[in-house]
Amino acid sequence: MSYPFEVIPSLRREALMRLISDGKRSDGRGLYDYRQIDIKVGLVKTADGSALASIGNTKVIAGVKFELGRPFEDTPGEGNLIVNLETPPLASPTFEPGPPDENAIELARVVDRAIRHSGFVDMSTLAIIQGKSVYALWVDVYVLNHDGNLMDASLLAAVAALATSQVPKSVIDGDVVKLDKSTKVPLSVNIDKMPLTITFNKIGKYILADANVEEEVLSEGRFTIAFSGDDVVSIQKSSGFFTPLEVEDMMSRGLELSKSIRARVVESLGNRPESFII
């Protein structure tokens, strides 16, 4: 996944590379440090759940909506999960108007896989009538500002929105199923299985986490790992070459980073604030 961006002036490029070779970043972070993470929930009152996630200056908002639908043929006893992701031109000069491009589609698929394979949401609880009627769970993700690491911010917004979403009650009248929007219950989620992605970028022989947009321009490779507890639920290598030792190191560091971030997210969501910073 890569977006075109203006060429970094050679002096700036040299300065960034010099810092990275010393184990430092332009904003003072170490190579594996994340920028400040800020989450606000419940901002979109017309949605059944919503969250705004910021990693540094990267901002992504997600909204959750429940509708009635028919189950997919291969999962007659489960609800449907549909993830859409948009990168509007206002979020970055590199984004173009029109339907989602291959980069947005890749982001949506990684978010979808991480949620679907983590067990965070038990999709069987969203079945209403076996093989006939289920909840369709829509997760719409919009990038508000792109300053690097859209992947981690997108999934963070999606899971925070899901964790605080409300499911309308289903009313069955014979063969007719309706949703009672006036009566809602919290979506049942397994917080211990909350999925989070950790994205690494390779610049020269150095690997760093949570790259900002300048670092992404310098990057020769991107590697994203989705963790659910101690389990790896998906991997996405968007570009570049990584040695087995580098992959092993990213797995180890990524697991520790995901545990640290998840613990702080879970603690904050447990307090159910309108906003929190980690």
C-alpha positions, 0 to 999 in steps of 0.5 A: 500500500503506497500513496504518491507524495511530493519528493522530499528535498535531498537535505531533508532526506539526508537529515532523516536518514542520519537520525534513523541511523542513530536510532532516532526520529524527527519528532524525538521518538525511538524507532519503535515508539508510537505517537500519541493515540487519542480516541473519542467515542460516540461522536456520530449520534445517527450511528449505532456506534462511532469512534474517532482515532488519532495517531499523531496527526493521522485521524480516522473516524469509523461508524457502525450501523446495523441493518437487516439482511440475508445471511451469506450462503456459506455462513447461514447462522452468522450475521454479515460483516461489511467494511468500507473505507474511504480516502477523501481528497480533503484528507491528503493532497495525494488522495483523488476523488472517485470510488475507493482505489486499490489502497483504500480497498487493501486497508478495508480488507485488512480491517475486515480480516482482523475483525472477522478472524479475531473472534472479537465479535461473535457473528453467530449472535447476530443471526435472527432466523437461521438461514433467513434473517440476520443483522448486517453489520456495516463498518464505515471508515473515513480518513480525515487526515493522512500523516502516516500509518493509516492501517493502525488508525483505521482498525483502532477506530473500527474496534473502538466504534464496535466496542461502544456500539448498540444493537437495535432489537429485532422484532419477529412477527410471523415471517416478517422481521423488523428492527426496533430502533428505540430499543437497543442493547450493547453489542457483545464483544470479547474484549480479550480478543480485541484486534490491533494491527502493528505496522512496521516500515523498512528504511534502508537496513532499519525497521521502525513502527508507526511511520509518519508520512515522511518516513513512509515516503522513504520506506522501502517496505511495509509489514502489518501484523494483526494481533488478537491477544497472543495470536496473530490473525493476519499478516499483510506485506504491502511492499519490500523485502524482509529477512526471516530474522527481521520478520521474527523480530517484528513479530516479537516487538509487535506482540509487545506493542499490541499488548501495551496499546490494547491494555490501555485501550481496554482500560479506557473503554472500561471506564466508558469516557467520551474521549481518552488519550493513551 
